[in-house]
Amino acid sequence: MTLVLVAHGTRDPAGTRVIERIADAVRARLPMVPVSVAYADVCQPRLSAVLGGTPPGPCVVMPAFLASGYHVRVDLPTEIAASGRPGVKVTPALGADPGVVAAAHDRLLAAGWRSGDAVVFVAAGSSNQDALNEVRRAATMLALRVGAPVHQAYVTTAQPSVPRVVAGLRARGRRIAVASWLLAPGLFHRAVAAAEPDVVAAPLGAHPRVVDVIVRRYLSARCYQAAA
């Protein structure tokens, strides 16, 4: 069964390279599985084009998104319908999976987080309440890992904003470490750095734990399809 990873898309070539590295890591773990990449916005190819060009047969679509916002809930089903392809199984988005949260924790540690730092958990943002609830669950899981409260902030759409949260903590004399709930570098991650926290974790990227989640979701979807 072909696996199609669907990412948001970015104009930053570094972000596109990261998505391709994730796909390469998945290919290494699933050497007999054709793995393609599609984008929901900004970049090409779109999902409908990729589905139209893959070999006939069942197909697994994996939304490489950290919350199930508009792209996951609306754009992906629309693209699948436009492709006219039957037998497409869509897995849940990456979301607040413990493995993905562990990857965010690893990135935070690698960036230089120290016990006592104020941790800001930064996500892209969404107008969908369910998507925001997923982000809150992930932030709560990270708080348990660092053993301290975690402050949520958003780059766009939702509130509070990253500059507002960082400025408020700075006014209280706190050293600030940002945990990036972002998959790849690009405009959003640059906006986080522009708020000038003391520590900014790298995007999750092709972290082995992220790859683990994608592989597990694919295998689960394949078993479900076989049993159906």
PyRosetta script that sets phi, psi and omega in degrees:
from pyrosetta import init, pose_from_sequence

init()
pose = pose_from_sequence("MTLVLVAHGTRDPAGTRVIERIADAVRARLPMVPVSVAYADVCQPRLSAVLGGTPPGPCVVMPAFLASGYHVRVDLPTEIAASGRPGVKVTPALGADPGVVAAAHDRLLAAGWRSGDAVVFVAAGSSNQDALNEVRRAATMLALRVGAPVHQAYVTTAQPSVPRVVAGLRARGRRIAVASWLLAPGLFHRAVAAAEPDVVAAPLGAHPRVVDVIVRRYLSARCYQAAA")
pose.set_psi(1, 123.4)
pose.set_omega(1, 177.6)
pose.set_phi(2, -61.8)
pose.set_psi(2, 140.6)
pose.set_omega(2, 174.2)
pose.set_phi(3, -110.4)
pose.set_psi(3, 126.8)
pose.set_omega(3, 176.1)
pose.set_phi(4, -114.8)
pose.set_psi(4, 116.9)
pose.set_omega(4, 174.4)
pose.set_phi(5, -87.5)
pose.set_psi(5, 127.4)
pose.set_omega(5, 179.3)
pose.set_phi(6, -112.8)
pose.set_psi(6, 117.1)
pose.set_omega(6, 177.6)
pose.set_phi(7, -108.8)
pose.set_psi(7, 169.6)
pose.set_omega(7, -179.2)
pose.set_phi(8, -65.9)
pose.set_psi(8, -50.2)
pose.set_omega(8, -174.5)
pose.set_phi(9, 107.1)
pose.set_psi(9, 145.9)
pose.set_omega(9, -179.8)
pose.set_phi(10, -151.8)
pose.set_psi(10, 152.3)
pose.set_omega(10, 175.1)
pose.set_phi(11, -82.0)
pose.set_psi(11, -8.7)
pose.set_omega(11, -179.9)
pose.set_phi(12, -80.9)
pose.set_psi(12, 117.2)
pose.set_omega(12, -179.8)
pose.set_phi(13, -57.8)
pose.set_psi(13, -30.8)
pose.set_omega(13, 178.4)
pose.set_phi(14, -64.0)
pose.set_psi(14, -36.3)
pose.set_omega(14, 177.8)
pose.set_phi(15, -66.1)
pose.set_psi(15, -41.7)
pose.set_omega(15, 178.3)
pose.set_phi(16, -64.2)
pose.set_psi(16, -39.1)
pose.set_omega(16, 178.7)
pose.set_phi(17, -63.5)
pose.set_psi(17, -37.1)
pose.set_omega(17, 178.7)
pose.set_phi(18, -64.1)
pose.set_psi(18, -43.1)
pose.set_omega(18, 178.5)
pose.set_phi(19, -61.7)
pose.set_psi(19, -40.6)
pose.set_omega(19, 177.9)
pose.set_phi(20, -66.0)
pose.set_psi(20, -34.9)
pose.set_omega(20, 176.6)
pose.set_phi(21, -66.2)
pose.set_psi(21, -37.0)
pose.set_omega(21, 175.6)
pose.set_phi(22, -61.5)
pose.set_psi(22, -46.6)
pose.set_omega(22, 179.3)
pose.set_phi(23, -60.8)
pose.set_psi(23, -41.5)
pose.set_omega(23, 179.1)
pose.set_phi(24, -63.2)
pose.set_psi(24, -39.6)
pose.set_omega(24, 179.1)
pose.set_phi(25, -65.6)
pose.set_psi(25, -37.5)
pose.set_omega(25, 177.0)
pose.set_phi(26, -67.2)
pose.set_psi(26, -41.2)
pose.set_omega(26, 177.6)
pose.set_phi(27, -59.4)
pose.set_psi(27, -38.3)
pose.set_omega(27, 178.7)
pose.set_phi(28, -65.4)
pose.set_psi(28, -33.2)
pose.set_omega(28, 179.3)
pose.set_phi(29, -81.2)
pose.set_psi(29, -27.0)
pose.set_omega(29, -178.3)
pose.set_phi(30, -125.9)
pose.set_psi(30, 69.4)
pose.set_omega(30, -170.5)
pose.set_phi(31, -63.1)
pose.set_psi(31, -20.3)
pose.set_omega(31, -179.2)
pose.set_phi(32, -95.8)
pose.set_psi(32, 3.2)
pose.set_omega(32, -174.6)
pose.set_phi(33, -106.6)
pose.set_psi(33, 126.1)
pose.set_omega(33, 172.3)
pose.set_phi(34, -68.2)
pose.set_psi(34, 127.4)
pose.set_omega(34, -178.8)
pose.set_phi(35, -121.4)
pose.set_psi(35, 123.0)
pose.set_omega(35, 178.9)
pose.set_phi(36, -119.5)
pose.set_psi(36, 162.7)
pose.set_omega(36, 178.6)
pose.set_phi(37, -120.5)
pose.set_psi(37, 135.9)
pose.set_omega(37, 173.7)
pose.set_phi(38, -132.3)
pose.set_psi(38, 165.1)
pose.set_omega(38, -178.2)
pose.set_phi(39, -127.9)
pose.set_psi(39, 146.0)
pose.set_omega(39, -179.9)
pose.set_phi(40, -89.4)
pose.set_psi(40, -20.7)
pose.set_omega(40, -176.7)
pose.set_phi(41, -158.5)
pose.set_psi(41, 159.7)
pose.set_omega(41, 172.2)
pose.set_phi(42, 70.3)
pose.set_psi(42, -53.9)
pose.set_omega(42, -174.3)
pose.set_phi(43, -102.5)
pose.set_psi(43, 166.0)
pose.set_omega(43, 170.5)
pose.set_phi(44, -116.6)
pose.set_psi(44, 156.1)
pose.set_omega(44, 4.5)
pose.set_phi(45, -85.7)
pose.set_psi(45, 157.6)
pose.set_omega(45, 174.7)
pose.set_phi(46, -84.5)
pose.set_psi(46, 165.1)
pose.set_omega(46, -174.7)
pose.set_phi(47, -61.0)
pose.set_psi(47, -41.1)
pose.set_omega(47, -178.3)
pose.set_phi(48, -60.3)
pose.set_psi(48, -39.1)
pose.set_omega(48, 179.3)
pose.set_phi(49, -68.3)
pose.set_psi(49, -40.6)
pose.set_omega(49, 179.8)
pose.set_phi(50, -66.3)
pose.set_psi(50, -44.3)
pose.set_omega(50, 178.4)
pose.set_phi(51, -62.6)
pose.set_psi(51, -37.0)
pose.set_omega(51, 179.0)
pose.set_phi(52, -68.5)
pose.set_psi(52, -21.8)
pose.set_omega(52, -177.6)
pose.set_phi(53, -102.7)
pose.set_psi(53, -1.2)
pose.set_omega(53, 179.6)
pose.set_phi(54, -89.1)
pose.set_psi(54, 157.1)
pose.set_omega(54, -179.0)
pose.set_phi(55, -58.5)
pose.set_psi(55, 151.1)
pose.set_omega(55, 178.4)
pose.set_phi(56, -59.1)
pose.set_psi(56, 153.5)
pose.set_omega(56, 178.6)
pose.set_phi(57, 124.1)
pose.set_psi(57, 174.4)
pose.set_omega(57, -179.7)
pose.set_phi(58, -59.3)
pose.set_psi(58, 151.5)
pose.set_omega(58, -175.9)
pose.set_phi(59, -143.7)
pose.set_psi(59, 141.8)
pose.set_omega(59, 177.3)
pose.set_phi(60, -108.5)
pose.set_psi(60, 126.9)
pose.set_omega(60, 175.6)
pose.set_phi(61, -107.0)
pose.set_psi(61, 123.9)
pose.set_omega(61, -179.6)
pose.set_phi(62, -113.1)
pose.set_psi(62, 109.8)
pose.set_omega(62, 177.4)
pose.set_phi(63, -73.5)
pose.set_psi(63, 111.1)
pose.set_omega(63, 179.3)
pose.set_phi(64, -85.2)
pose.set_psi(64, 63.7)
pose.set_omega(64, -179.8)
pose.set_phi(65, -122.9)
pose.set_psi(65, 148.7)
pose.set_omega(65, -177.5)
pose.set_phi(66, -91.6)
pose.set_psi(66, 1.6)
pose.set_omega(66, 171.9)
pose.set_phi(67, -159.3)
pose.set_psi(67, 154.0)
pose.set_omega(67, -176.5)
pose.set_phi(68, -91.8)
pose.set_psi(68, 71.8)
pose.set_omega(68, 179.5)
pose.set_phi(69, -88.7)
pose.set_psi(69, -153.2)
pose.set_omega(69, -172.5)
pose.set_phi(70, -59.0)
pose.set_psi(70, -43.5)
pose.set_omega(70, -177.8)
pose.set_phi(71, -60.3)
pose.set_psi(71, -41.9)
pose.set_omega(71, -178.0)
pose.set_phi(72, -74.1)
pose.set_psi(72, -41.2)
pose.set_omega(72, -173.4)
pose.set_phi(73, -81.9)
pose.set_psi(73, -28.9)
pose.set_omega(73, -173.9)
pose.set_phi(74, -117.3)
pose.set_psi(74, -54.5)
pose.set_omega(74, -172.8)
pose.set_phi(75, -64.3)
pose.set_psi(75, -44.2)
pose.set_omega(75, -177.2)
pose.set_phi(76, -64.2)
pose.set_psi(76, -48.7)
pose.set_omega(76, 176.8)
pose.set_phi(77, -59.6)
pose.set_psi(77, -35.7)
pose.set_omega(77, 178.4)
pose.set_phi(78, -64.9)
pose.set_psi(78, -42.8)
pose.set_omega(78, 179.0)
pose.set_phi(79, -65.8)
pose.set_psi(79, -40.1)
pose.set_omega(79, 178.9)
pose.set_phi(80, -64.5)
pose.set_psi(80, -42.9)
pose.set_omega(80, 177.8)
pose.set_phi(81, -62.9)
pose.set_psi(81, -40.1)
pose.set_omega(81, -179.6)
pose.set_phi(82, -65.7)
pose.set_psi(82, -29.7)
pose.set_omega(82, -179.9)
pose.set_phi(83, -70.4)
pose.set_psi(83, -23.8)
pose.set_omega(83, -177.7)
pose.set_phi(84, 69.0)
pose.set_psi(84, 14.6)
pose.set_omega(84, -175.1)
pose.set_phi(85, -91.2)
pose.set_psi(85, 128.2)
pose.set_omega(85, 175.2)
pose.set_phi(86, -84.8)
pose.set_psi(86, 168.2)
pose.set_omega(86, 172.7)
pose.set_phi(87, 71.5)
pose.set_psi(87, 30.6)
pose.set_omega(87, 178.3)
pose.set_phi(88, -97.5)
pose.set_psi(88, 122.1)
pose.set_omega(88, 177.0)
pose.set_phi(89, -105.9)
pose.set_psi(89, 122.9)
pose.set_omega(89, -179.8)
pose.set_phi(90, -101.0)
pose.set_psi(90, 124.7)
pose.set_omega(90, 178.0)
pose.set_phi(91, -83.1)
pose.set_psi(91, 165.9)
pose.set_omega(91, 170.2)
pose.set_phi(92, -61.9)
pose.set_psi(92, 154.7)
pose.set_omega(92, 173.2)
pose.set_phi(93, -65.4)
pose.set_psi(93, 167.9)
pose.set_omega(93, 179.7)
pose.set_phi(94, -56.0)
pose.set_psi(94, -50.3)
pose.set_omega(94, 171.9)
pose.set_phi(95, 52.9)
pose.set_psi(95, -153.9)
pose.set_omega(95, -175.2)
pose.set_phi(96, -86.2)
pose.set_psi(96, 49.7)
pose.set_omega(96, 176.3)
pose.set_phi(97, -74.0)
pose.set_psi(97, 137.8)
pose.set_omega(97, -179.6)
pose.set_phi(98, -55.4)
pose.set_psi(98, -34.5)
pose.set_omega(98, 179.0)
pose.set_phi(99, -66.3)
pose.set_psi(99, -37.9)
pose.set_omega(99, 179.3)
pose.set_phi(100, -70.7)
pose.set_psi(100, -39.3)
pose.set_omega(100, 176.3)
pose.set_phi(101, -63.1)
pose.set_psi(101, -38.8)
pose.set_omega(101, 176.5)
pose.set_phi(102, -61.5)
pose.set_psi(102, -36.9)
pose.set_omega(102, 176.9)
pose.set_phi(103, -64.2)
pose.set_psi(103, -41.9)
pose.set_omega(103, 177.9)
pose.set_phi(104, -62.5)
pose.set_psi(104, -38.4)
pose.set_omega(104, 177.5)
pose.set_phi(105, -64.4)
pose.set_psi(105, -44.2)
pose.set_omega(105, 177.9)
pose.set_phi(106, -59.5)
pose.set_psi(106, -44.6)
pose.set_omega(106, 179.7)
pose.set_phi(107, -62.4)
pose.set_psi(107, -38.7)
pose.set_omega(107, 179.7)
pose.set_phi(108, -64.8)
pose.set_psi(108, -44.0)
pose.set_omega(108, 178.0)
pose.set_phi(109, -62.5)
pose.set_psi(109, -43.7)
pose.set_omega(109, -178.4)
pose.set_phi(110, -64.7)
pose.set_psi(110, -29.1)
pose.set_omega(110, -178.4)
pose.set_phi(111, -76.5)
pose.set_psi(111, -17.0)
pose.set_omega(111, 177.6)
pose.set_phi(112, 116.2)
pose.set_psi(112, 17.1)
pose.set_omega(112, 176.8)
pose.set_phi(113, -57.6)
pose.set_psi(113, 139.8)
pose.set_omega(113, 176.1)
pose.set_phi(114, -125.0)
pose.set_psi(114, 148.4)
pose.set_omega(114, 176.3)
pose.set_phi(115, -56.5)
pose.set_psi(115, 131.3)
pose.set_omega(115, -176.7)
pose.set_phi(116, 103.3)
pose.set_psi(116, -17.6)
pose.set_omega(116, 175.0)
pose.set_phi(117, -66.2)
pose.set_psi(117, 146.8)
pose.set_omega(117, 169.8)
pose.set_phi(118, -78.2)
pose.set_psi(118, 123.1)
pose.set_omega(118, -176.7)
pose.set_phi(119, -99.4)
pose.set_psi(119, 126.6)
pose.set_omega(119, 176.4)
pose.set_phi(120, -111.6)
pose.set_psi(120, 121.6)
pose.set_omega(120, -178.7)
pose.set_phi(121, -95.6)
pose.set_psi(121, 107.5)
pose.set_omega(121, -171.2)
pose.set_phi(122, -104.9)
pose.set_psi(122, 123.7)
pose.set_omega(122, 176.6)
pose.set_phi(123, -120.2)
pose.set_psi(123, 167.5)
pose.set_omega(123, -178.3)
pose.set_phi(124, -65.1)
pose.set_psi(124, -41.7)
pose.set_omega(124, -177.1)
pose.set_phi(125, 104.3)
pose.set_psi(125, 156.8)
pose.set_omega(125, -178.1)
pose.set_phi(126, -160.1)
pose.set_psi(126, 156.2)
pose.set_omega(126, 173.4)
pose.set_phi(127, -91.0)
pose.set_psi(127, -3.9)
pose.set_omega(127, -178.1)
pose.set_phi(128, -91.9)
pose.set_psi(128, 124.8)
pose.set_omega(128, -175.4)
pose.set_phi(129, -65.4)
pose.set_psi(129, -36.8)
pose.set_omega(129, 178.6)
pose.set_phi(130, -62.9)
pose.set_psi(130, -39.7)
pose.set_omega(130, 177.7)
pose.set_phi(131, -64.2)
pose.set_psi(131, -41.2)
pose.set_omega(131, 178.3)
pose.set_phi(132, -65.9)
pose.set_psi(132, -34.1)
pose.set_omega(132, 176.4)
pose.set_phi(133, -64.7)
pose.set_psi(133, -36.5)
pose.set_omega(133, 175.9)
pose.set_phi(134, -61.9)
pose.set_psi(134, -42.7)
pose.set_omega(134, 178.6)
pose.set_phi(135, -62.9)
pose.set_psi(135, -41.6)
pose.set_omega(135, 179.5)
pose.set_phi(136, -62.9)
pose.set_psi(136, -39.7)
pose.set_omega(136, 177.7)
pose.set_phi(137, -62.7)
pose.set_psi(137, -42.8)
pose.set_omega(137, 178.9)
pose.set_phi(138, -62.9)
pose.set_psi(138, -41.7)
pose.set_omega(138, 179.0)
pose.set_phi(139, -62.9)
pose.set_psi(139, -39.8)
pose.set_omega(139, 178.0)
pose.set_phi(140, -64.0)
pose.set_psi(140, -40.6)
pose.set_omega(140, 178.6)
pose.set_phi(141, -65.3)
pose.set_psi(141, -38.2)
pose.set_omega(141, 177.3)
pose.set_phi(142, -67.7)
pose.set_psi(142, -38.0)
pose.set_omega(142, 178.4)
pose.set_phi(143, -58.6)
pose.set_psi(143, -39.0)
pose.set_omega(143, 177.7)
pose.set_phi(144, -64.9)
pose.set_psi(144, -34.3)
pose.set_omega(144, -179.8)
pose.set_phi(145, -72.2)
pose.set_psi(145, -39.4)
pose.set_omega(145, -178.1)
pose.set_phi(146, -87.8)
pose.set_psi(146, -12.2)
pose.set_omega(146, 178.3)
pose.set_phi(147, 71.3)
pose.set_psi(147, 31.1)
pose.set_omega(147, -178.7)
pose.set_phi(148, -157.9)
pose.set_psi(148, 160.4)
pose.set_omega(148, 177.0)
pose.set_phi(149, -60.1)
pose.set_psi(149, 149.2)
pose.set_omega(149, 177.8)
pose.set_phi(150, -121.4)
pose.set_psi(150, 130.3)
pose.set_omega(150, -179.3)
pose.set_phi(151, -92.6)
pose.set_psi(151, 128.7)
pose.set_omega(151, 179.3)
pose.set_phi(152, -89.0)
pose.set_psi(152, 145.9)
pose.set_omega(152, 175.3)
pose.set_phi(153, -152.0)
pose.set_psi(153, 157.5)
pose.set_omega(153, -175.7)
pose.set_phi(154, -129.9)
pose.set_psi(154, 147.0)
pose.set_omega(154, 179.5)
pose.set_phi(155, -78.1)
pose.set_psi(155, -36.3)
pose.set_omega(155, -176.5)
pose.set_phi(156, -151.1)
pose.set_psi(156, 162.9)
pose.set_omega(156, 172.1)
pose.set_phi(157, 70.0)
pose.set_psi(157, -58.8)
pose.set_omega(157, -176.2)
pose.set_phi(158, -94.3)
pose.set_psi(158, 166.1)
pose.set_omega(158, 177.9)
pose.set_phi(159, -123.6)
pose.set_psi(159, 154.2)
pose.set_omega(159, 5.2)
pose.set_phi(160, -80.6)
pose.set_psi(160, 157.4)
pose.set_omega(160, -178.9)
pose.set_phi(161, -79.8)
pose.set_psi(161, 162.1)
pose.set_omega(161, 179.0)
pose.set_phi(162, -62.0)
pose.set_psi(162, -49.9)
pose.set_omega(162, -179.8)
pose.set_phi(163, -58.4)
pose.set_psi(163, -38.4)
pose.set_omega(163, -179.1)
pose.set_phi(164, -64.4)
pose.set_psi(164, -45.3)
pose.set_omega(164, -178.4)
pose.set_phi(165, -68.0)
pose.set_psi(165, -44.4)
pose.set_omega(165, -179.7)
pose.set_phi(166, -62.8)
pose.set_psi(166, -44.2)
pose.set_omega(166, -180.0)
pose.set_phi(167, -63.2)
pose.set_psi(167, -39.9)
pose.set_omega(167, 179.6)
pose.set_phi(168, -63.9)
pose.set_psi(168, -40.7)
pose.set_omega(168, 178.6)
pose.set_phi(169, -71.4)
pose.set_psi(169, -36.6)
pose.set_omega(169, 179.0)
pose.set_phi(170, -63.9)
pose.set_psi(170, -37.9)
pose.set_omega(170, 179.6)
pose.set_phi(171, -64.4)
pose.set_psi(171, -22.9)
pose.set_omega(171, 178.0)
pose.set_phi(172, -93.5)
pose.set_psi(172, 8.2)
pose.set_omega(172, 175.4)
pose.set_phi(173, 76.6)
pose.set_psi(173, 22.8)
pose.set_omega(173, -177.2)
pose.set_phi(174, -89.0)
pose.set_psi(174, 144.9)
pose.set_omega(174, 166.5)
pose.set_phi(175, -81.4)
pose.set_psi(175, 133.2)
pose.set_omega(175, -167.2)
pose.set_phi(176, -117.0)
pose.set_psi(176, 128.7)
pose.set_omega(176, 176.2)
pose.set_phi(177, -120.5)
pose.set_psi(177, 127.3)
pose.set_omega(177, -179.4)
pose.set_phi(178, -98.5)
pose.set_psi(178, 126.3)
pose.set_omega(178, 169.9)
pose.set_phi(179, -95.1)
pose.set_psi(179, 117.9)
pose.set_omega(179, -173.8)
pose.set_phi(180, -87.4)
pose.set_psi(180, 111.8)
pose.set_omega(180, 174.1)
pose.set_phi(181, -91.6)
pose.set_psi(181, 57.3)
pose.set_omega(181, -178.4)
pose.set_phi(182, -131.6)
pose.set_psi(182, 144.6)
pose.set_omega(182, -174.4)
pose.set_phi(183, -85.1)
pose.set_psi(183, -38.0)
pose.set_omega(183, -172.9)
pose.set_phi(184, -141.9)
pose.set_psi(184, 157.8)
pose.set_omega(184, 176.6)
pose.set_phi(185, -67.4)
pose.set_psi(185, 158.5)
pose.set_omega(185, -178.8)
pose.set_phi(186, 159.8)
pose.set_psi(186, -159.1)
pose.set_omega(186, -176.2)
pose.set_phi(187, -57.0)
pose.set_psi(187, -44.3)
pose.set_omega(187, -176.4)
pose.set_phi(188, -64.3)
pose.set_psi(188, -42.4)
pose.set_omega(188, -178.2)
pose.set_phi(189, -69.5)
pose.set_psi(189, -34.0)
pose.set_omega(189, 175.4)
pose.set_phi(190, -65.3)
pose.set_psi(190, -35.5)
pose.set_omega(190, 178.0)
pose.set_phi(191, -64.8)
pose.set_psi(191, -35.2)
pose.set_omega(191, 176.9)
pose.set_phi(192, -64.1)
pose.set_psi(192, -48.1)
pose.set_omega(192, -179.4)
pose.set_phi(193, -62.6)
pose.set_psi(193, -32.2)
pose.set_omega(193, -178.5)
pose.set_phi(194, -65.7)
pose.set_psi(194, -21.8)
pose.set_omega(194, 177.3)
pose.set_phi(195, -75.6)
pose.set_psi(195, -8.4)
pose.set_omega(195, 173.9)
pose.set_phi(196, 60.5)
pose.set_psi(196, 49.6)
pose.set_omega(196, 168.0)
pose.set_phi(197, -70.1)
pose.set_psi(197, 168.8)
pose.set_omega(197, -179.0)
pose.set_phi(198, -74.6)
pose.set_psi(198, -34.8)
pose.set_omega(198, -177.8)
pose.set_phi(199, -133.6)
pose.set_psi(199, 132.0)
pose.set_omega(199, 175.8)
pose.set_phi(200, -125.8)
pose.set_psi(200, 114.5)
pose.set_omega(200, 178.0)
pose.set_phi(201, -70.3)
pose.set_psi(201, 148.4)
pose.set_omega(201, 176.5)
pose.set_phi(202, -67.9)
pose.set_psi(202, 156.7)
pose.set_omega(202, 171.6)
pose.set_phi(203, -57.8)
pose.set_psi(203, 161.3)
pose.set_omega(203, -175.1)
pose.set_phi(204, -63.4)
pose.set_psi(204, -41.9)
pose.set_omega(204, 175.7)
pose.set_phi(205, 54.5)
pose.set_psi(205, -143.4)
pose.set_omega(205, -176.3)
pose.set_phi(206, -89.9)
pose.set_psi(206, 39.6)
pose.set_omega(206, 176.0)
pose.set_phi(207, -57.7)
pose.set_psi(207, 137.8)
pose.set_omega(207, -178.2)
pose.set_phi(208, -53.9)
pose.set_psi(208, -33.1)
pose.set_omega(208, 179.9)
pose.set_phi(209, -70.6)
pose.set_psi(209, -33.3)
pose.set_omega(209, 174.9)
pose.set_phi(210, -65.8)
pose.set_psi(210, -44.3)
pose.set_omega(210, 178.1)
pose.set_phi(211, -61.5)
pose.set_psi(211, -40.6)
pose.set_omega(211, 177.3)
pose.set_phi(212, -55.7)
pose.set_psi(212, -45.4)
pose.set_omega(212, -178.1)
pose.set_phi(213, -64.1)
pose.set_psi(213, -42.7)
pose.set_omega(213, 180.0)
pose.set_phi(214, -62.7)
pose.set_psi(214, -45.0)
pose.set_omega(214, 179.8)
pose.set_phi(215, -62.9)
pose.set_psi(215, -43.6)
pose.set_omega(215, -179.7)
pose.set_phi(216, -63.4)
pose.set_psi(216, -40.6)
pose.set_omega(216, 179.4)
pose.set_phi(217, -65.7)
pose.set_psi(217, -39.7)
pose.set_omega(217, 178.6)
pose.set_phi(218, -62.6)
pose.set_psi(218, -48.3)
pose.set_omega(218, -177.4)
pose.set_phi(219, -63.6)
pose.set_psi(219, -37.6)
pose.set_omega(219, 177.5)
pose.set_phi(220, -64.4)
pose.set_psi(220, -43.7)
pose.set_omega(220, 179.6)
pose.set_phi(221, -64.8)
pose.set_psi(221, -38.0)
pose.set_omega(221, 179.4)
pose.set_phi(222, -65.3)
pose.set_psi(222, -41.8)
pose.set_omega(222, 177.8)
pose.set_phi(223, -64.4)
pose.set_psi(223, -40.0)
pose.set_omega(223, 178.7)
pose.set_phi(224, -62.5)
pose.set_psi(224, -43.4)
pose.set_omega(224, -178.9)
pose.set_phi(225, -65.0)
pose.set_psi(225, -39.7)
pose.set_omega(225, -178.9)
pose.set_phi(226, -66.8)
pose.set_psi(226, -33.1)
pose.set_omega(226, -177.9)
pose.set_phi(227, -81.6)
pose.set_psi(227, -17.9)
pose.set_omega(227, -175.5)
pose.set_phi(228, -70.1)
pose.dump_pdb("model.pdb")
